[in-house]
């Protein structure tokens, strides 16, 4: 199974189970920016406790997904994963933290079509800001290059006031300034 096939399979399962989600991480920055090879597939999902069994059943038996791990995701780091038993590829699921920024990201998500499937994805801006935030916690040229790839493709469409507002709140204004000025460049292969 390729990453594309894995993505389509996960979208079908999440949509079929009517679970509220959005695609984030490298796949979202690939959608908005300069694509790169990634083995990361990440979703943020809203998961009331009453829906846990429904989610586990939606992914079983083709995925190893441990119900106890899903339940544990209500505590930090608010994450669990599912392993595709056919390919051993991993899918990360994050529960949204109860912060204003994460609530805003959920409100702003966009409905798109990915490889013929309906999908919810972060906005271009909301694919960049978490990359800058992660970079501030654990420096990574890959995170910065992904964000720069989005800027390179979306420069005319970006909501700069939104970016600046949240960069200030998140403490990443200097990195955003470097990114928007072109000082941080996308990786060229």
C-alpha positions, 0 to 999 in steps of 0.5 A: 500500500502506498501513502496515497492509498493509505490516505484514501483508505483513512479518508473513507473510514473517517468519512464513513464513520462520520468522525470530525477531523482534518488532515494536518502535518506533512500531507497538509503542507504537501497539499498547499505547498511543494510536495515532498516524500513523507511517511507521515500521515496525521489527522486531528480528530474530535473524539467524544468518548462515546465515539471511541468504539465506533472509530476502532471498529471503523479501522479494524481489522485492517489496522492495529488500533488499541482501544486503551491507547485511544482512551489514553489520548485524553491525556498528554500527549493527546495522541494515538496511532493506527498501524496498517497491517497490510503495509506496516504504515503508521497513521497518527491521530491527535486530539485537539488541545483545548486552546484557542488556536486549536479551536480556530484551526478546527473552525477554519478547516476546508473541505477539499477533494484528495485523490477523488475522496472528500477530505477536511484539511487545514488551511494553508496558514494553519499548515504553516503555523504548527510547523513553525511551532514544532520547529521552536520546540524541536528544531528541524530543517524539514519543518521549516522547509515544509512551511517555506514550500507553502509560502512559495506556492501560496504567497499571494493567497496567504492571510498575513494578518491571521498569520501575524496574529497567531505567530505573536500569540504562539511566540513564533513571530521571528520565524514567521518574519524570516519565512515570509521574507524568503530567508527560509527557503523550501528544500530543493531536491 
